[in-house]
């Protein structure tokens, strides 16, 4: 039976001892390493050394104290965050007392796959580790409801924005030149500026100029919106 390799990063020495004692009896969980970080700003060297150790060990699961994650973000530790690419298969469980649904959504986008509250018992933590190790997400019922409500709210905002954008931009499509329409069509195919330049026998500088003109004329803000607007335009022509 393959063991789940676990690493813990926390501020709370008492909580770490509690977890260590509980995990000791779990035959399918191997606690590789732990570290207590009270003040990340003064202990950053130790933290980076620990991350390097993690890269060598390649744990399956990282149990990370939410307070430490906030410290990393606040200090803008690009060097530490850069090591994330060297741990491509690691799954992160954030541990904290309470969560804000907006922050949870941001952390999910950042790669977190589990959110465990310290008020829950150790049995729930064991279950959480197993669930996340299988590649699934772990949120308790209350947090799931709050995050889902926030997701719906964000979805509606984006939908309203896209509806407004496409209505506005579609009316301005006639202002684009034939060459600008060609560029827009290739953007919708996920081509880079260099690929578009090669396709149309233009320089990259000229493609950038066409893009600036397209955005200025249509009100489109970025390449994703450009692709969506062009796709809708093309569908309306058929």
trRosetta pair geometry for C-beta under 8 A, 3 or more apart (Angstrom, degrees):
i j d omega theta_ij theta_ji phi_ij phi_ji
1 27 7.6 53 82 127 140 104
1 28 5.8 -71 140 -106 126 102
2 28 7.8 52 91 -154 45 94
3 27 7.8 -114 -105 144 101 52
3 28 5.5 -168 -120 -165 63 46
3 29 6.5 158 -169 -100 91 9
3 30 4.2 67 141 -20 137 110
4 28 6.1 54 4 140 91 81
4 29 4.9 -24 62 -110 101 67
4 30 6.8 174 77 23 44 73
4 60 5.2 -105 -160 65 70 142
4 61 6.0 21 168 0 109 120
4 129 6.4 133 120 156 157 107
4 130 7.3 -131 -38 -97 157 55
4 133 4.7 -59 -118 -113 130 151
5 30 5.3 -26 -105 72 58 105
5 32 5.3 35 -172 -39 93 124
5 57 6.9 -170 170 154 136 101
5 58 7.3 57 90 103 153 62
5 59 4.4 -142 122 -137 100 63
5 60 4.7 118 50 1 78 88
5 61 7.2 165 87 25 52 73
6 23 7.2 -115 70 -152 152 150
6 29 5.6 14 -11 -173 132 98
6 30 6.6 162 19 78 81 47
6 31 5.2 -39 75 -105 105 55
6 32 6.4 171 69 8 43 84
6 59 6.1 80 -130 -164 8 124
6 60 7.1 -38 -68 57 52 86
6 61 4.9 -17 -110 70 74 105
6 62 8.0 156 -159 -89 57 25
6 63 6.6 24 -172 -12 102 109
6 129 6.7 -17 -96 -147 130 132
7 31 7.9 124 -91 -161 32 60
7 32 5.4 -39 -76 62 81 107
7 33 5.2 2 -126 63 94 83
7 34 7.1 178 -164 -82 58 46
7 54 5.7 34 -114 -114 174 107
7 57 7.2 122 -69 92 125 139
7 59 4.2 -142 -14 -23 107 169
7 61 7.2 178 28 93 66 57
7 62 5.2 -20 71 -111 100 69
7 63 7.0 -169 92 25 47 75
8 16 6.3 148 127 -128 139 95
8 19 6.5 142 -110 104 161 149
8 31 7.2 -15 -6 -149 110 104
8 33 7.8 -158 35 103 64 50
8 34 4.4 -3 64 -117 100 90
8 35 7.6 -180 96 29 64 54
8 62 7.9 156 -90 -164 27 53
8 63 4.5 -16 -110 66 75 113
9 34 7.6 -178 -75 -156 37 55
9 35 5.5 -2 -117 60 72 95
9 37 6.6 4 -174 7 90 116
9 50 7.3 125 -102 131 110 144
9 62 6.8 2 7 -175 108 98
9 63 7.1 170 28 87 61 61
9 64 5.1 6 60 -118 107 67
9 65 6.1 -113 111 9 72 89
9 68 5.9 -117 135 83 108 165
10 13 8.0 169 104 -66 109 32
10 15 6.2 -125 170 84 153 113
10 16 5.2 -177 61 -68 137 104
10 34 7.5 -22 21 -167 98 99
10 35 7.8 156 32 85 56 53
10 36 6.1 -30 81 -112 74 65
10 37 7.6 160 88 30 24 75
10 63 7.4 -15 -53 118 103 98
10 64 8.0 -178 -72 -155 61 28
10 65 4.3 118 -125 -50 56 121
10 68 7.3 -138 -124 -17 23 134
10 95 7.0 -28 -102 73 105 135
11 36 6.7 85 -143 -164 22 75
11 37 6.2 -59 -91 77 67 62
11 38 5.9 101 -149 -108 86 43
11 65 5.2 162 -2 165 84 168
11 67 5.5 -31 -9 74 142 132
11 68 6.3 179 -44 -51 96 98
12 15 3.7 39 109 19 125 115
12 16 6.3 163 95 -18 67 83
12 36 7.7 -127 59 -133 21 102
12 65 7.1 154 6 -109 89 134
12 118 8.0 62 30 -125 165 151
13 16 5.6 -54 -148 34 31 114
13 17 6.5 33 154 -20 64 104
13 36 5.3 20 -84 -121 80 152
14 17 5.8 -54 -153 33 31 111
14 18 6.5 33 149 -20 63 105
15 18 5.5 -52 -150 34 35 116
15 19 6.4 34 152 -18 66 105
15 118 6.5 -46 -128 -140 140 125
16 19 5.7 -55 -148 38 32 110
16 20 6.1 35 153 -23 66 107
16 34 5.9 123 -162 -180 124 140
16 36 6.2 -102 -13 -79 159 103
17 20 5.6 -51 -144 35 31 114
17 21 6.4 32 157 -19 63 105
18 21 6.0 -57 -152 35 27 110
18 22 6.5 21 153 -14 63 110
18 122 7.2 -139 151 -79 99 122
19 22 5.7 -61 -147 40 32 108
19 23 5.9 23 160 -15 70 112
19 63 7.6 -178 -169 119 159 164
19 122 7.3 176 -109 -123 57 106
19 125 7.2 -97 -121 136 98 161
20 23 6.1 -59 -140 40 25 105
20 24 6.6 48 154 -46 59 96
20 31 6.7 123 -124 -179 73 174
20 34 7.1 -58 -79 -38 113 161
21 24 5.8 -38 -159 0 29 121
22 25 7.3 -69 180 30 37 97
22 26 7.7 33 137 -25 66 110
22 122 4.3 -127 -135 -167 160 146
22 125 7.5 72 111 70 149 129
22 126 7.4 -125 148 -57 115 107
23 26 5.2 -53 -159 21 56 120
23 29 5.6 -94 -159 104 99 130
23 31 5.3 94 120 -50 142 124
23 126 7.9 171 -99 -94 70 92
26 29 4.0 12 113 33 130 109
26 126 6.4 -171 -94 -130 137 116
29 126 7.6 -118 -26 -136 151 84
29 129 6.4 30 -107 131 134 149
31 34 6.9 -3 174 -43 112 104
32 57 5.0 123 174 176 147 146
32 59 5.3 -140 26 -89 144 108
33 50 7.3 178 139 -156 133 92
33 53 6.2 153 -129 126 177 128
33 54 7.1 -131 59 -81 136 73
33 57 6.5 -177 -4 -9 123 169
33 59 7.7 -119 33 -58 93 131
35 46 7.2 167 -161 145 132 104
35 47 7.3 148 132 -109 152 59
35 50 4.7 -26 -46 -120 158 155
37 40 5.5 45 159 -82 128 72
37 43 5.3 -171 -142 91 89 143
37 46 7.3 174 -102 93 95 114
37 47 5.9 42 -103 -84 142 106
37 65 7.8 -162 54 43 97 135
37 68 5.7 84 73 -113 126 125
38 43 7.0 105 47 -16 69 145
39 42 4.6 25 106 31 116 105
39 43 5.8 122 78 -2 64 103
40 43 5.9 -79 -128 59 27 90
40 44 6.1 62 166 -78 68 74
40 47 6.1 28 -143 -47 83 155
40 68 6.1 129 -64 -143 127 77
40 71 4.0 129 24 139 144 141
40 72 6.7 -110 -176 -64 163 61
40 75 6.6 -137 111 -9 120 148
40 77 7.9 -100 157 -38 124 147
41 44 6.5 -14 -156 -39 20 107
41 71 7.3 -120 -38 -170 76 114
41 75 6.3 -178 -92 -94 81 136
43 46 4.7 -43 -178 41 87 117
43 47 5.8 95 121 -29 85 97
44 47 5.3 -55 -147 36 36 116
44 48 6.3 34 157 -19 69 103
44 75 7.6 -147 -93 149 128 160
44 77 6.9 -165 -140 -116 119 134
44 80 7.6 -111 -159 -52 92 130
45 48 6.0 -54 -148 36 30 108
45 49 6.4 31 152 -19 63 106
46 49 5.6 -54 -148 37 32 113
46 50 6.3 35 151 -23 65 105
47 50 5.6 -54 -152 33 31 113
47 51 6.6 33 150 -21 64 102
47 80 6.5 -8 124 -113 114 136
48 51 5.5 -48 -149 32 36 113
48 52 6.6 39 150 -20 64 101
48 79 6.7 -7 -113 120 128 116
48 80 5.9 -111 -93 -91 82 90
48 83 8.0 160 -143 -32 72 145
49 52 5.7 -51 -154 33 33 114
49 53 6.7 38 146 -21 63 102
50 53 5.4 -50 -153 33 36 115
50 54 6.6 42 147 -22 65 101
51 54 5.4 -48 -153 31 37 117
51 55 6.7 43 148 -24 64 98
51 80 6.1 170 -33 -145 164 81
51 83 4.9 94 158 91 128 167
52 55 5.5 -46 -154 27 36 115
52 56 7.0 35 148 -16 63 100
52 83 7.5 -105 -73 -127 54 144
53 56 5.8 -54 -157 34 36 111
53 57 6.3 22 151 -9 69 112
54 57 5.7 -64 -141 46 33 104
54 58 7.6 107 163 -66 60 23
54 59 6.1 -56 -151 7 89 106
54 62 7.5 29 -147 -95 142 116
54 83 7.9 92 72 146 114 132
54 87 6.4 -10 131 -89 110 135
54 90 7.7 26 166 -88 118 151
55 58 7.1 21 -172 -65 29 66
55 83 6.4 -101 -64 -169 121 111
55 86 4.9 -2 -124 129 118 123
55 87 6.3 -107 -99 -65 67 89
58 87 6.9 176 -125 -129 62 76
58 89 7.1 39 -173 54 102 111
58 90 7.5 -140 -163 -64 56 95
59 62 6.2 114 89 -67 129 72
59 87 7.9 -1 49 -150 74 121
59 90 6.1 54 81 -117 76 105
60 89 7.1 -47 -124 126 59 102
60 90 6.9 165 -173 -123 17 55
60 91 6.6 -4 158 25 66 97
60 133 5.8 42 140 -127 131 94
61 90 7.2 148 -99 -162 14 74
61 91 5.4 -30 -105 70 66 90
61 92 7.7 144 -161 -96 58 24
61 93 6.3 12 -172 -3 105 109
61 129 5.9 68 180 -148 175 87
61 132 6.2 97 -116 101 116 120
61 133 5.9 -59 -55 -79 121 88
62 87 7.9 43 -37 156 133 151
62 90 5.5 37 -16 174 109 121
62 91 7.3 -178 22 85 74 39
62 92 4.8 -22 67 -109 103 73
62 93 7.1 -180 87 28 51 67
63 93 5.2 -18 -109 69 63 106
63 95 5.8 32 180 -25 88 127
63 116 7.9 -31 -141 39 97 136
63 129 7.8 -35 -72 -95 112 104
64 68 6.4 -118 -178 71 85 116
64 69 5.8 82 141 -56 121 108
64 92 5.7 -11 8 -161 125 104
64 93 7.0 154 22 77 74 50
64 94 5.7 -37 75 -107 92 56
64 95 6.7 168 78 16 36 85
65 68 4.4 80 75 4 99 107
65 69 7.1 -169 94 -9 52 83
65 95 5.7 -44 -101 70 45 97
65 96 7.2 105 -168 -78 54 74
66 69 5.5 -53 -152 34 38 115
66 70 6.5 41 151 -21 68 101
66 94 5.1 68 -82 178 86 103
66 95 6.3 -137 -21 80 84 41
66 96 3.2 -3 6 -68 142 125
66 99 7.6 -140 -114 -93 157 84
67 70 5.7 -51 -154 33 33 113
67 71 6.6 37 147 -21 63 103
67 96 7.1 140 -30 -112 72 100
68 71 5.4 -49 -151 32 38 116
68 72 6.6 43 150 -23 66 99
69 72 5.7 -48 -152 30 34 113
69 73 6.6 31 152 -14 64 105
69 94 6.4 -33 -13 -125 156 109
69 107 7.5 35 158 -116 153 120
70 73 5.8 -57 -151 39 33 110
70 74 6.1 33 153 -21 68 109
71 74 5.6 -55 -141 38 30 111
71 75 6.1 16 163 -8 66 111
72 75 6.3 -66 -145 45 23 100
72 77 5.2 -80 -153 34 73 118
72 80 6.1 -113 -140 93 111 137
72 81 6.7 130 167 -64 118 95
73 76 7.3 20 180 -73 33 49
77 80 4.0 14 131 25 120 115
77 81 6.0 136 94 -16 73 90
78 81 5.6 -60 -140 45 32 108
78 82 5.9 46 156 -35 66 105
79 82 5.7 -51 -151 24 25 118
79 83 7.7 33 150 -27 55 95
80 83 6.2 -47 -169 14 38 112
81 84 5.9 -17 -180 -15 54 115
82 85 6.8 -35 178 15 55 105
83 86 5.2 -55 -167 37 63 113
83 87 6.7 42 141 -7 81 105
84 87 6.1 -73 -155 46 37 97
84 111 7.3 150 -169 29 131 165
85 88 6.9 13 -173 -73 44 82
87 90 4.1 -5 156 0 110 129
91 113 4.8 -42 -167 35 100 141
91 114 7.4 65 150 -4 103 105
91 132 5.1 171 134 160 135 102
91 133 6.8 -173 50 -92 144 39
91 135 7.5 -139 -86 -101 146 44
92 111 6.2 70 24 117 123 92
92 112 4.9 -76 91 -115 109 64
92 113 6.2 122 57 19 57 80
92 114 7.3 -157 111 37 46 82
93 112 7.4 106 -110 -163 19 89
93 113 6.9 -53 -77 72 62 75
93 114 3.6 -22 -115 76 86 119
93 115 7.3 -163 -163 -65 67 21
93 116 5.7 25 169 -4 113 113
93 128 6.2 101 -138 145 144 116
93 129 7.0 -75 -27 -93 159 63
93 132 5.6 -127 -69 -26 107 172
93 138 7.0 1 -121 56 106 127
94 99 7.9 98 106 -98 126 122
94 107 6.1 -14 -33 173 153 154
94 112 5.2 -4 -24 -147 111 141
94 114 6.9 178 23 92 62 61
94 115 5.2 -9 63 -111 99 68
94 116 7.2 171 84 27 48 68
95 116 5.1 -21 -106 72 74 98
95 117 7.9 150 -156 -105 59 14
95 118 6.2 77 174 -63 95 89
96 99 6.2 114 77 -68 126 81
96 115 7.6 -36 34 -164 98 85
96 116 8.0 127 25 79 54 54
96 117 6.7 -41 82 -115 56 58
96 118 6.8 -90 141 -14 13 100
97 117 6.5 52 -159 -155 24 85
97 118 5.5 -41 -87 36 60 110
97 119 6.7 74 -147 -31 67 98
98 117 7.0 39 -83 -125 38 113
99 103 6.4 -140 -169 75 79 110
99 104 5.2 60 165 -61 128 111
99 115 5.8 17 -66 -178 159 137
99 117 7.5 -109 -13 -81 101 98
99 143 6.0 39 61 -124 132 123
100 103 4.3 75 70 10 96 110
100 104 6.9 -167 88 -14 47 84
101 104 5.3 -49 -146 32 36 116
101 105 6.6 39 155 -20 65 100
101 143 7.4 173 -95 -158 83 70
101 146 4.3 -135 -77 139 130 103
101 147 5.0 -168 -147 -86 98 56
101 149 7.3 -22 -172 65 166 91
101 150 4.3 170 138 -28 126 147
102 105 5.9 -51 -154 33 32 111
102 106 6.6 31 149 -16 63 106
102 150 6.3 -154 -74 -155 59 146
103 106 5.5 -55 -150 38 36 113
103 107 6.2 34 152 -19 69 106
104 107 5.7 -56 -146 39 31 109
104 108 6.3 35 153 -23 65 103
104 112 8.0 -107 -156 83 59 136
104 115 6.0 -19 -128 -73 110 159
104 139 7.5 72 -170 -114 141 129
104 143 6.8 162 -102 -176 165 111
104 146 8.0 92 32 99 147 105
104 147 5.3 -83 99 -98 136 118
104 150 8.0 122 62 53 105 152
105 108 5.7 -49 -147 32 31 113
105 109 6.6 31 152 -16 62 104
105 147 6.3 161 -63 -148 86 94
105 150 6.0 -127 -41 115 136 131
105 151 6.8 170 -106 -77 125 78
105 154 7.4 143 -167 -22 163 156
106 109 5.7 -55 -153 37 32 112
106 110 6.4 29 148 -17 64 109
107 110 5.2 -56 -147 41 36 113
107 111 7.9 -75 171 53 58 50
107 112 4.1 -2 151 18 98 138
107 115 7.6 104 91 -81 141 112
108 111 7.8 163 -176 23 26 11
108 112 5.7 -77 -86 65 40 87
108 113 7.8 92 -129 -90 72 37
108 137 7.7 16 -127 -128 114 132
108 147 8.0 94 -25 -161 144 137
112 115 7.0 62 146 -64 128 84
113 132 5.0 126 109 -142 114 102
113 135 7.9 -87 -161 -158 151 33
113 136 7.7 125 173 103 113 30
113 137 5.5 -125 -170 -108 71 65
113 138 7.1 62 135 18 71 79
114 128 5.5 114 -167 179 138 103
114 129 8.0 102 170 -84 179 37
114 131 7.2 125 -100 85 122 103
114 132 4.3 -60 -42 -76 130 135
114 137 6.7 177 -81 -162 57 51
114 138 3.8 19 -128 50 94 108
114 139 7.6 -164 -146 -59 48 55
115 138 6.8 -167 34 99 53 77
115 139 5.3 25 47 -106 108 77
115 140 7.8 -100 93 3 91 78
115 143 6.1 -134 93 149 132 162
116 120 6.6 -105 -172 48 83 130
116 124 7.3 156 -144 122 105 101
116 125 5.8 75 -164 -110 150 79
116 128 5.0 54 -85 -166 122 173
116 138 6.9 8 -65 117 85 126
117 120 5.1 98 74 -9 84 100
117 140 6.7 -45 7 -4 115 140
117 143 7.9 175 -37 -40 117 134
120 124 4.3 -68 157 67 123 148
120 125 6.9 149 102 -47 107 79
120 140 7.1 -169 -70 -75 142 140
121 124 5.5 105 63 6 67 99
121 125 7.6 -123 113 -4 42 91
122 125 5.2 -52 -154 32 44 117
122 126 6.6 48 150 -22 71 97
123 126 5.8 -47 -153 30 35 112
123 127 6.6 34 149 -15 64 105
124 127 5.6 -54 -151 39 35 113
124 128 6.1 44 148 -27 67 104
124 140 7.9 13 -174 -90 138 110
125 128 5.3 -49 -146 33 33 118
125 129 6.5 37 154 -21 65 101
126 129 5.9 -52 -153 32 30 112
126 130 6.6 27 151 -15 63 107
127 130 5.8 -58 -152 38 33 111
127 131 6.2 33 153 -21 67 108
127 138 8.0 146 116 -127 80 134
128 131 5.8 -57 -147 35 28 111
128 132 6.3 20 160 -11 65 109
128 138 4.5 115 -142 174 82 165
129 132 6.2 -60 -145 42 26 105
129 133 6.1 30 155 -24 63 111
130 133 5.6 -55 -145 35 28 115
130 134 6.7 28 155 -20 62 104
131 134 6.0 -61 -161 31 30 110
131 136 4.9 -75 174 75 82 113
131 137 7.7 -32 141 89 112 18
131 138 4.8 112 89 -73 132 110
132 135 7.7 81 -180 -51 36 10
132 136 6.6 -106 -92 69 31 62
132 137 7.4 37 -101 -123 76 24
132 138 5.4 -67 -55 -6 95 117
139 143 4.5 -124 -179 96 103 112
139 144 4.5 139 102 -69 117 79
139 147 6.4 -61 -166 15 166 144
140 143 5.1 80 56 18 75 105
140 144 6.8 -137 95 -13 32 93
141 144 5.7 -56 -147 32 27 115
141 145 6.6 27 157 -19 62 104
142 145 6.0 -57 -157 32 30 110
142 146 6.6 23 152 -13 65 108
143 146 5.7 -56 -146 40 35 109
143 147 6.0 31 157 -16 70 109
144 147 6.0 -58 -142 41 26 106
144 148 6.1 27 158 -21 63 110
145 148 5.9 -57 -146 36 25 111
145 149 6.4 27 155 -20 62 106
146 149 5.8 -54 -150 34 30 112
146 150 6.5 28 152 -17 63 107
147 150 5.6 -55 -150 38 34 112
147 151 6.2 40 150 -25 66 104
148 151 5.4 -50 -147 32 33 115
148 152 6.5 35 153 -20 64 102
149 152 5.8 -52 -152 33 31 111
149 153 6.5 34 149 -21 63 106
150 153 5.5 -53 -150 34 34 116
150 154 6.4 32 153 -16 67 105
151 154 5.8 -56 -148 39 30 109
151 155 6.2 35 152 -24 65 107
152 155 5.5 -52 -146 34 30 115
152 156 6.4 31 155 -20 64 104
153 156 6.0 -55 -153 33 28 109
153 157 6.7 29 149 -20 62 105
154 157 5.6 -52 -151 33 35 114
154 158 6.4 29 154 -15 67 106
155 158 5.9 -59 -150 40 30 107
155 159 6.1 31 152 -22 66 109
156 159 5.5 -53 -142 37 31 113
156 160 6.2 31 157 -18 65 105
157 160 6.0 -58 -151 37 27 108
157 161 6.3 27 151 -19 63 109
158 161 5.4 -53 -146 37 33 114
158 162 6.1 31 155 -19 67 106
159 162 5.8 -54 -145 38 29 108
159 163 6.2 31 154 -21 64 106
160 163 5.7 -52 -144 35 30 113
160 164 6.3 29 156 -16 64 108
161 164 5.9 -59 -150 40 27 109
161 165 6.0 29 152 -22 65 112
162 165 5.4 -53 -140 38 31 115
162 166 6.1 26 162 -17 67 106
162 225 7.8 -156 -117 -123 78 87
162 228 6.6 -73 -147 148 111 153
163 166 6.3 -55 -142 37 24 103
163 167 6.3 24 157 -17 60 110
164 167 5.9 -61 -149 37 27 110
164 168 6.2 20 157 -14 64 113
165 168 6.0 -65 -150 41 25 107
165 169 5.8 13 162 -11 67 117
165 219 7.1 -159 -144 113 73 109
165 220 7.3 84 -174 -105 111 63
165 225 6.0 -89 168 -153 149 119
165 228 7.9 50 104 93 128 126
165 229 7.0 -101 137 -76 99 110
166 169 5.9 -57 -132 45 28 105
166 170 5.7 35 165 -28 65 108
166 228 7.0 -91 -81 130 108 102
166 229 5.7 -174 -114 -109 73 76
166 232 5.4 10 -149 62 129 167
167 170 6.2 -50 -140 30 20 111
167 171 7.0 19 157 -17 54 107
168 171 6.2 -66 -165 32 28 109
168 172 6.9 5 151 -4 64 113
168 218 8.0 116 119 174 85 64
168 219 5.4 -44 127 66 124 153
169 172 5.7 -70 -152 45 38 103
169 173 6.8 64 149 -56 69 83
169 218 4.5 42 -140 178 91 101
169 219 5.7 -133 -82 60 82 98
169 220 5.7 63 -113 -59 137 89
169 225 7.8 165 -51 158 161 105
169 229 4.6 -51 112 -136 147 140
170 173 5.7 -21 -155 -17 37 117
170 229 6.9 -154 -63 -160 69 93
170 232 6.9 -77 -82 108 117 118
170 233 6.2 179 -119 -88 85 88
170 236 7.5 66 -145 7 129 162
172 175 5.0 -33 -177 17 75 122
172 176 7.7 84 135 -28 76 88
172 217 5.9 172 160 147 120 79
172 218 4.8 169 95 -118 125 57
172 219 6.7 114 28 5 156 100
173 176 5.9 -44 -169 14 49 114
173 181 7.8 71 -176 -101 91 104
173 218 7.0 42 -82 -110 53 113
173 229 7.7 -175 -82 157 109 110
173 233 5.7 142 -111 -119 159 138
175 217 4.8 -163 109 -177 124 122
175 218 7.4 -176 62 -71 115 68
176 180 4.1 -128 -171 94 97 125
176 181 5.2 124 119 -58 123 80
176 184 6.9 2 -177 -18 161 141
176 214 6.3 32 -117 -117 119 79
176 217 6.1 151 -76 99 73 149
176 218 7.0 4 -58 -56 113 111
177 180 4.6 96 51 6 77 103
177 181 7.1 -137 95 -6 41 85
178 181 5.6 -55 -151 35 32 113
178 182 6.6 38 149 -23 64 101
179 182 5.5 -48 -154 29 36 115
179 183 6.6 37 149 -18 65 101
179 200 7.7 101 -154 -166 90 143
179 210 6.5 -108 127 -120 101 131
180 183 5.6 -49 -150 35 36 113
180 184 6.3 40 150 -21 65 105
180 210 5.4 -173 -105 -166 72 97
180 213 6.1 -101 -104 98 131 115
180 214 5.2 168 -168 -79 111 94
180 217 7.7 36 166 36 162 146
181 184 5.4 -51 -145 37 34 115
181 185 6.4 41 152 -25 64 102
182 185 5.7 -52 -151 31 31 114
182 186 6.7 24 153 -14 63 106
182 200 6.3 115 131 -101 131 131
183 186 5.9 -60 -153 38 32 107
183 187 6.5 38 149 -24 66 103
183 196 6.0 59 -135 -171 77 139
183 200 7.3 -38 -80 -31 75 160
183 207 6.5 161 -128 -145 123 78
183 210 4.6 149 -35 131 168 138
183 211 6.7 -129 153 -68 139 67
183 214 6.6 -134 90 -47 122 142
184 187 5.5 -49 -149 30 34 115
184 188 6.7 36 151 -21 63 102
184 214 5.9 164 -73 -137 103 145
184 226 6.0 -132 -139 180 83 105
184 229 7.8 -65 -168 88 124 101
184 230 4.7 172 152 -88 102 132
185 188 5.8 -54 -158 30 33 113
185 189 7.1 25 146 -13 62 105
185 230 6.1 -173 -90 -176 45 140
185 234 7.8 101 -117 -72 91 127
186 189 5.5 -55 -155 37 42 111
186 191 4.5 -41 164 38 93 140
186 195 7.4 -170 171 109 121 96
186 196 4.7 131 114 -110 145 97
186 199 6.1 166 -119 71 146 155
186 200 7.5 -108 -26 -35 157 113
187 190 7.7 49 177 -74 38 19
187 191 6.6 -92 -89 51 30 84
187 196 7.3 3 -61 -78 67 139
187 211 7.9 120 -77 -109 137 100
187 223 5.5 -138 -168 -151 115 89
187 226 4.9 -20 121 116 146 128
187 227 5.7 -129 127 -72 87 78
187 230 6.9 130 72 0 98 152
188 226 7.2 -126 -64 124 73 80
188 227 4.2 138 -114 -138 60 72
188 230 4.3 -118 -57 84 133 131
188 231 5.5 160 -150 -55 130 83
188 234 7.6 153 135 -12 172 138
190 227 7.3 30 -67 -104 63 145
191 195 4.1 -131 -167 93 97 125
191 196 5.0 123 120 -57 126 81
191 199 7.0 -27 -160 -9 160 143
192 195 4.7 97 50 7 75 102
192 196 7.0 -137 95 -4 39 87
193 196 5.7 -56 -148 37 31 111
193 197 6.2 36 152 -24 65 106
193 204 5.2 74 136 -149 112 91
193 207 4.7 150 -159 106 87 137
193 208 6.2 21 -142 -63 142 78
193 211 7.4 -61 -103 -31 107 142
194 197 5.6 -51 -149 33 31 115
194 198 6.6 30 153 -17 63 103
194 204 5.8 -16 -90 -94 62 116
195 198 5.8 -52 -150 36 33 110
195 199 6.2 33 152 -21 65 109
196 199 5.6 -57 -146 37 31 113
196 200 6.1 0 165 7 68 113
196 202 7.4 -24 126 54 80 117
196 207 5.0 122 94 -133 119 138
197 200 6.6 -73 -139 51 21 89
197 201 7.9 16 168 -160 54 3
197 202 4.9 -108 -138 79 66 78
197 203 6.0 -17 -147 167 125 12
197 204 4.8 -59 -57 -74 155 57
197 206 7.2 120 -117 58 96 94
197 207 5.0 -95 -69 -29 87 134
198 201 7.6 19 -172 -75 26 40
200 207 7.6 135 52 -87 129 101
202 206 4.4 -115 178 79 113 130
202 207 5.6 131 103 -52 129 84
202 210 8.0 12 158 -13 167 134
203 206 4.7 99 57 2 80 100
203 207 7.3 -141 97 -4 45 84
204 207 5.5 -52 -152 34 38 114
204 208 6.5 41 150 -21 67 102
205 208 5.7 -52 -152 33 32 113
205 209 6.6 35 149 -21 63 103
206 209 5.5 -51 -152 32 36 115
206 210 6.5 38 150 -19 66 101
207 210 5.6 -52 -152 35 34 113
207 211 6.5 38 149 -22 65 104
208 211 5.5 -51 -150 34 34 115
208 212 6.5 37 152 -20 65 102
209 212 5.8 -50 -151 33 33 112
209 213 6.5 31 151 -17 64 106
210 213 5.7 -58 -151 38 32 112
210 214 6.3 36 151 -23 67 105
211 214 5.6 -51 -146 33 32 113
211 215 6.4 28 157 -16 65 106
212 215 6.0 -57 -149 38 29 108
212 216 6.2 26 155 -18 65 111
213 216 5.7 -57 -143 39 30 110
213 217 6.1 22 161 -15 66 112
214 217 6.2 -63 -145 40 24 104
214 218 5.9 -10 171 8 64 120
214 220 6.6 -25 136 49 90 126
214 226 6.7 51 134 -123 134 124
215 218 6.7 -73 -132 50 20 91
215 219 7.7 -97 -178 88 53 2
215 220 5.2 -102 -119 76 62 81
215 221 6.9 81 -148 -110 109 19
215 226 7.7 -64 -81 -75 79 115
218 226 8.0 102 81 -110 149 79
218 229 6.9 117 167 141 141 166
220 225 4.7 177 -155 109 89 115
220 226 5.0 90 166 -78 151 73
220 229 5.9 -105 -92 4 124 151
221 225 5.5 69 44 21 75 151
222 225 5.4 96 56 14 68 100
222 226 7.0 -121 108 -8 37 94
223 226 5.2 -52 -145 35 36 119
223 227 6.4 39 156 -22 67 101
224 227 5.9 -53 -153 32 30 109
224 228 6.6 27 151 -16 63 107
225 228 5.6 -57 -148 38 35 112
225 229 6.1 32 156 -19 69 108
226 229 6.0 -57 -145 38 27 108
226 230 6.2 23 158 -15 64 110
227 230 6.0 -58 -145 39 27 107
227 231 6.2 29 157 -22 64 109
228 231 5.8 -56 -147 35 27 112
228 232 6.5 24 157 -15 63 106
229 232 5.9 -57 -151 37 29 109
229 233 6.3 34 151 -23 64 108
230 233 5.4 -54 -148 35 33 116
230 234 6.2 34 154 -21 67 105
231 234 5.8 -53 -147 34 30 111
231 235 6.5 31 153 -19 63 105
232 235 5.7 -54 -149 34 33 112
232 236 6.5 32 154 -20 65 106
233 236 5.9 -60 -154 34 29 110
233 237 6.8 29 151 -23 63 106
234 237 5.8 -56 -155 29 34 113
234 238 7.1 22 153 -14 64 107
235 238 6.1 -65 -155 35 35 105
